[in-house]
Amino acid sequence: MGSRSVHWVNTPVLAEALMRYEENRLSRSMKLWVEQLLELSPQDSHQLLSHDPDY
């Protein structure tokens, strides 16, 4: 496995990226960044954010 580096990510930026990822509204480069950052498989469908209003 390759070496991993620490990523510092602004929380509002990541939250917006996750919302857009779930809605399939990210550019290809941003989609790849989110998948790499969170180690997601591009074939899987993901619900990354809670959509439960009582949460």
MMTF fields as JSON, N, C-alpha, C and O atoms, coordinates in Angstrom:
{
  "mmtfVersion": "1.0.0",
  "mmtfProducer": "UNKNOWN",
  "numBonds": 219,
  "numAtoms": 220,
  "numGroups": 55,
  "numChains": 1,
  "numModels": 1,
  "chainsPerModel": [1],
  "groupsPerChain": [55],
  "chainIdList": ["A"],
  "bondAtomList": [4, 2, 8, 6, 12, 10, 16, 14, 20, 18, 24, 22, 28, 26, 32, 30, 36, 34, 40, 38, 44, 42, 48, 46, 52, 50, 56, 54, 60, 58, 64, 62, 68, 66, 72, 70, 76, 74, 80, 78, 84, 82, 88, 86, 92, 90, 96, 94, 100, 98, 104, 102, 108, 106, 112, 110, 116, 114, 120, 118, 124, 122, 128, 126, 132, 130, 136, 134, 140, 138, 144, 142, 148, 146, 152, 150, 156, 154, 160, 158, 164, 162, 168, 166, 172, 170, 176, 174, 180, 178, 184, 182, 188, 186, 192, 190, 196, 194, 200, 198, 204, 202, 208, 206, 212, 210, 216, 214],
  "bondOrderList": [1, 1, 1, 1, 1, 1, 1, 1, 1, 1, 1, 1, 1, 1, 1, 1, 1, 1, 1, 1, 1, 1, 1, 1, 1, 1, 1, 1, 1, 1, 1, 1, 1, 1, 1, 1, 1, 1, 1, 1, 1, 1, 1, 1, 1, 1, 1, 1, 1, 1, 1, 1, 1, 1],
  "groupList": [{"groupName": "MET", "atomNameList": ["N", "CA", "C", "O"], "elementList": ["N", "C", "C", "O"], "formalChargeList": [0, 0, 0, 0], "bondAtomList": [1, 0, 2, 1, 3, 2], "bondOrderList": [1, 1, 2], "singleLetterCode": "M", "chemCompType": "L-PEPTIDE LINKING"}, {"groupName": "GLY", "atomNameList": ["N", "CA", "C", "O"], "elementList": ["N", "C", "C", "O"], "formalChargeList": [0, 0, 0, 0], "bondAtomList": [1, 0, 2, 1, 3, 2], "bondOrderList": [1, 1, 2], "singleLetterCode": "G", "chemCompType": "PEPTIDE LINKING"}, {"groupName": "SER", "atomNameList": ["N", "CA", "C", "O"], "elementList": ["N", "C", "C", "O"], "formalChargeList": [0, 0, 0, 0], "bondAtomList": [1, 0, 2, 1, 3, 2], "bondOrderList": [1, 1, 2], "singleLetterCode": "S", "chemCompType": "L-PEPTIDE LINKING"}, {"groupName": "ARG", "atomNameList": ["N", "CA", "C", "O"], "elementList": ["N", "C", "C", "O"], "formalChargeList": [0, 0, 0, 0], "bondAtomList": [1, 0, 2, 1, 3, 2], "bondOrderList": [1, 1, 2], "singleLetterCode": "R", "chemCompType": "L-PEPTIDE LINKING"}, {"groupName": "VAL", "atomNameList": ["N", "CA", "C", "O"], "elementList": ["N", "C", "C", "O"], "formalChargeList": [0, 0, 0, 0], "bondAtomList": [1, 0, 2, 1, 3, 2], "bondOrderList": [1, 1, 2], "singleLetterCode": "V", "chemCompType": "L-PEPTIDE LINKING"}, {"groupName": "HIS", "atomNameList": ["N", "CA", "C", "O"], "elementList": ["N", "C", "C", "O"], "formalChargeList": [0, 0, 0, 0], "bondAtomList": [1, 0, 2, 1, 3, 2], "bondOrderList": [1, 1, 2], "singleLetterCode": "H", "chemCompType": "L-PEPTIDE LINKING"}, {"groupName": "TRP", "atomNameList": ["N", "CA", "C", "O"], "elementList": ["N", "C", "C", "O"], "formalChargeList": [0, 0, 0, 0], "bondAtomList": [1, 0, 2, 1, 3, 2], "bondOrderList": [1, 1, 2], "singleLetterCode": "W", "chemCompType": "L-PEPTIDE LINKING"}, {"groupName": "ASN", "atomNameList": ["N", "CA", "C", "O"], "elementList": ["N", "C", "C", "O"], "formalChargeList": [0, 0, 0, 0], "bondAtomList": [1, 0, 2, 1, 3, 2], "bondOrderList": [1, 1, 2], "singleLetterCode": "N", "chemCompType": "L-PEPTIDE LINKING"}, {"groupName": "THR", "atomNameList": ["N", "CA", "C", "O"], "elementList": ["N", "C", "C", "O"], "formalChargeList": [0, 0, 0, 0], "bondAtomList": [1, 0, 2, 1, 3, 2], "bondOrderList": [1, 1, 2], "singleLetterCode": "T", "chemCompType": "L-PEPTIDE LINKING"}, {"groupName": "PRO", "atomNameList": ["N", "CA", "C", "O"], "elementList": ["N", "C", "C", "O"], "formalChargeList": [0, 0, 0, 0], "bondAtomList": [1, 0, 2, 1, 3, 2], "bondOrderList": [1, 1, 2], "singleLetterCode": "P", "chemCompType": "L-PEPTIDE LINKING"}, {"groupName": "LEU", "atomNameList": ["N", "CA", "C", "O"], "elementList": ["N", "C", "C", "O"], "formalChargeList": [0, 0, 0, 0], "bondAtomList": [1, 0, 2, 1, 3, 2], "bondOrderList": [1, 1, 2], "singleLetterCode": "L", "chemCompType": "L-PEPTIDE LINKING"}, {"groupName": "ALA", "atomNameList": ["N", "CA", "C", "O"], "elementList": ["N", "C", "C", "O"], "formalChargeList": [0, 0, 0, 0], "bondAtomList": [1, 0, 2, 1, 3, 2], "bondOrderList": [1, 1, 2], "singleLetterCode": "A", "chemCompType": "L-PEPTIDE LINKING"}, {"groupName": "GLU", "atomNameList": ["N", "CA", "C", "O"], "elementList": ["N", "C", "C", "O"], "formalChargeList": [0, 0, 0, 0], "bondAtomList": [1, 0, 2, 1, 3, 2], "bondOrderList": [1, 1, 2], "singleLetterCode": "E", "chemCompType": "L-PEPTIDE LINKING"}, {"groupName": "TYR", "atomNameList": ["N", "CA", "C", "O"], "elementList": ["N", "C", "C", "O"], "formalChargeList": [0, 0, 0, 0], "bondAtomList": [1, 0, 2, 1, 3, 2], "bondOrderList": [1, 1, 2], "singleLetterCode": "Y", "chemCompType": "L-PEPTIDE LINKING"}, {"groupName": "LYS", "atomNameList": ["N", "CA", "C", "O"], "elementList": ["N", "C", "C", "O"], "formalChargeList": [0, 0, 0, 0], "bondAtomList": [1, 0, 2, 1, 3, 2], "bondOrderList": [1, 1, 2], "singleLetterCode": "K", "chemCompType": "L-PEPTIDE LINKING"}, {"groupName": "GLN", "atomNameList": ["N", "CA", "C", "O"], "elementList": ["N", "C", "C", "O"], "formalChargeList": [0, 0, 0, 0], "bondAtomList": [1, 0, 2, 1, 3, 2], "bondOrderList": [1, 1, 2], "singleLetterCode": "Q", "chemCompType": "L-PEPTIDE LINKING"}, {"groupName": "ASP", "atomNameList": ["N", "CA", "C", "O"], "elementList": ["N", "C", "C", "O"], "formalChargeList": [0, 0, 0, 0], "bondAtomList": [1, 0, 2, 1, 3, 2], "bondOrderList": [1, 1, 2], "singleLetterCode": "D", "chemCompType": "L-PEPTIDE LINKING"}],
  "groupTypeList": [0, 1, 2, 3, 2, 4, 5, 6, 4, 7, 8, 9, 4, 10, 11, 12, 11, 10, 0, 3, 13, 12, 12, 7, 3, 10, 2, 3, 2, 0, 14, 10, 6, 4, 12, 15, 10, 10, 12, 10, 2, 9, 15, 16, 2, 5, 15, 10, 10, 2, 5, 16, 9, 16, 13],
  "groupIdList": [1, 2, 3, 4, 5, 6, 7, 8, 9, 10, 11, 12, 13, 14, 15, 16, 17, 18, 19, 20, 21, 22, 23, 24, 25, 26, 27, 28, 29, 30, 31, 32, 33, 34, 35, 36, 37, 38, 39, 40, 41, 42, 43, 44, 45, 46, 47, 48, 49, 50, 51, 52, 53, 54, 55],
  "secStructList": [7, 7, 7, 7, 7, 7, 7, 7, 7, 7, 2, 2, 2, 2, 2, 2, 2, 2, 2, 2, 2, 2, 6, 6, 7, 1, 7, 2, 2, 2, 2, 2, 2, 2, 2, 2, 2, 2, 6, 7, 7, 6, 6, 1, 7, 7, 7, 7, 1, 7, 7, 7, 6, 6, 7],
  "xCoordList": [0.852, 0.0, 0.899, 1.921, 0.53, 1.311, 1.218, 0.325, 2.166, 2.144, 0.97, 0.569, 0.442, -0.709, -0.231, 0.628, -0.779, -0.462, -1.718, -2.842, -1.503, -2.611, -3.233, -2.518, -4.55, -5.278, -6.01, -6.742, -5.806, -6.562, -7.63, -7.322, -8.88, -9.987, -10.931, -11.306, -11.301, -12.25, -13.61, -14.107, -14.212, -15.463, -16.604, -17.265, -16.87, -17.954, -17.695, -18.631, -16.436, -16.099, -16.388, -16.976, -15.981, -16.228, -17.72, -18.197, -18.464, -19.907, -20.6, -21.468, -20.227, -20.814, -20.443, -21.278, -19.196, -18.762, -19.527, -19.884, -19.785, -20.53, -21.975, -22.517, -22.596, -23.964, -24.002, -24.859, -23.076, -23.044, -22.677, -23.157, -21.821, -21.453, -22.69, -22.928, -23.474, -24.695, -25.684, -26.416, -25.707, -26.632, -26.035, -26.661, -24.822, -24.107, -23.926, -24.124, -23.548, -23.374, -21.939, -21.718, -20.968, -19.571, -18.867, -19.212, -17.877, -17.025, -16.255, -16.143, -15.738, -15.017, -13.852, -13.655, -13.083, -11.92, -12.34, -11.685, -13.428, -13.907, -14.474, -14.294, -15.163, -15.697, -14.551, -14.628, -13.498, -12.343, -11.672, -11.199, -11.625, -11.031, -11.808, -11.213, -13.143, -13.981, -13.812, -13.67, -13.826, -13.685, -12.322, -12.223, -11.277, -9.947, -9.836, -9.306, -10.331, -10.253, -10.964, -10.453, -12.147, -12.959, -12.829, -13.514, -11.929, -11.675, -12.969, -13.278, -13.713, -14.966, -14.73, -13.821, -15.545, -15.519, -16.485, -17.642, -16.041, -16.929, -18.144, -19.13, -18.101, -19.226, -20.357, -21.512, -20.03, -21.036, -21.853, -21.332, -23.109, -23.909, -23.771, -23.766, -23.662, -23.393, -24.375, -24.702, -24.831, -25.532, -24.565, -24.459, -23.871, -22.805, -23.291, -22.697, -24.351, -24.877, -26.215, -26.981, -26.489, -27.767, -28.86, -28.724, -29.927, -31.059, -32.246, -33.373, -31.989, -33.016, -33.215, -32.289, -34.373, -34.585, -34.497, -34.269, -34.672, -34.604, -33.194, -32.987, -32.225, -30.849, -30.194, -29.03],
  "yCoordList": [-1.167, 0.0, 1.231, 1.248, 2.261, 3.483, 4.295, 4.101, 5.217, 6.061, 7.031, 7.474, 7.345, 8.254, 9.541, 9.534, 10.628, 11.909, 12.464, 12.126, 13.31, 13.922, 14.992, 15.777, 15.024, 16.043, 16.937, 16.453, 18.223, 19.177, 19.747, 20.365, 19.54, 19.937, 20.823, 20.495, 21.929, 22.848, 22.148, 21.646, 22.107, 21.372, 21.833, 20.979, 23.123, 23.534, 23.124, 22.797, 23.141, 22.724, 21.234, 20.824, 20.434, 18.992, 18.688, 17.824, 19.374, 19.146, 19.459, 18.704, 20.551, 20.913, 19.879, 19.497, 19.431, 18.413, 17.111, 16.453, 16.728, 15.494, 15.609, 14.665, 16.766, 16.951, 16.838, 16.153, 17.507, 17.464, 16.082, 15.672, 15.348, 13.987, 13.098, 12.349, 13.183, 12.38, 12.728, 11.86, 13.986, 14.442, 14.293, 14.668, 13.746, 13.554, 14.892, 14.972, 15.938, 17.272, 17.775, 18.983, 16.874, 17.28, 17.105, 16.235, 17.948, 17.745, 16.438, 15.939, 15.904, 14.63, 14.717, 13.801, 15.799, 15.914, 16.0, 15.418, 16.723, 16.808, 15.48, 15.1, 14.768, 13.444, 12.492, 11.759, 12.511, 11.661, 12.054, 11.189, 13.356, 13.821, 13.303, 12.818, 13.403, 12.92, 11.415, 10.926, 10.676, 9.217, 8.83, 7.89, 9.546, 9.243, 9.628, 8.863, 10.801, 11.274, 10.335, 10.042, 9.863, 9.014, 7.531, 6.698, 7.206, 5.821, 5.125, 4.03, 5.771, 5.233, 4.505, 4.84, 3.521, 2.829, 3.547, 3.754, 3.935, 4.678, 3.878, 4.472, 2.554, 1.736, 1.693, 1.463, 1.911, 1.819, 3.095, 4.183, 2.972, 4.167, 4.45, 3.532, 5.706, 6.071, 7.111, 8.069, 6.907, 7.962, 8.358, 7.676, 9.455, 9.846, 10.756, 10.791, 11.48, 12.405, 11.903, 11.277, 12.179, 11.801, 12.714, 13.938, 12.124, 12.895, 12.769, 13.101, 12.288, 12.113, 13.444, 13.902, 14.074, 15.367, 15.281, 16.302, 14.095, 13.937, 13.647, 13.478, 13.584, 13.246, 14.311, 14.173],
  "zCoordList": [0.0, 0.0, 0.0, 0.685, -0.759, -0.839, 0.428, 1.253, 0.567, 1.757, 1.698, 0.622, 2.832, 2.945, 3.571, 4.453, 3.124, 3.743, 4.407, 4.035, 5.382, 6.103, 5.215, 4.592, 5.156, 4.401, 5.396, 6.259, 5.269, 6.061, 5.15, 4.131, 5.513, 4.664, 5.465, 6.591, 4.879, 5.474, 5.567, 4.559, 6.741, 6.957, 6.049, 5.459, 5.903, 4.997, 3.541, 2.812, 3.126, 1.758, 1.588, 0.587, 2.553, 2.477, 2.539, 1.803, 3.392, 3.499, 2.175, 1.738, 1.544, 0.242, -0.818, -1.638, -0.798, -1.76, -1.563, -2.541, -0.313, -0.042, -0.528, -1.103, -0.298, -0.786, -2.308, -2.866, -2.965, -4.427, -4.944, -6.001, -4.206, -4.595, -4.59, -5.538, -3.519, -3.424, -4.536, -5.009, -4.951, -5.998, -7.388, -8.38, -7.466, -8.736, -9.471, -10.683, -8.725, -9.298, -9.146, -9.06, -9.114, -9.005, -10.339, -11.14, -10.554, -11.723, -11.52, -10.401, -12.6, -12.526, -11.538, -10.739, -11.581, -10.695, -9.226, -8.361, -8.937, -7.561, -7.092, -5.935, -7.986, -7.64, -7.283, -6.296, -8.088, -7.801, -6.494, -5.758, -6.195, -4.95, -3.746, -2.784, -3.795, -2.692, -2.526, -1.405, -3.636, -3.56, -2.992, -2.204, -3.387, -2.869, -1.397, -0.592, -1.049, 0.329, 1.295, 2.376, 0.901, 1.779, 1.471, 2.066, 0.522, 0.122, -0.294, 0.176, -1.175, -1.687, -2.996, -3.755, -3.244, -4.531, -5.468, -5.103, -6.672, -7.572, -8.042, -8.477, -7.966, -8.418, -7.4, -7.758, -6.147, -5.088, -5.015, -5.26, -4.685, -4.406, -2.919, -2.099, -2.583, -1.199, -0.703, -1.404, 0.501, 1.214, 2.323, 3.343, 2.115, 3.022, 4.137, 5.214, 3.891, 4.883, 5.401, 4.668, 6.657, 7.233, 6.688, 6.711, 6.206, 5.714, 6.65, 6.285, 7.86, 8.871, 9.606, 10.275, 9.506, 10.164, 11.684, 12.333, 12.275, 13.726, 14.211, 15.413, 13.317, 13.674, 14.461, 14.838]
}
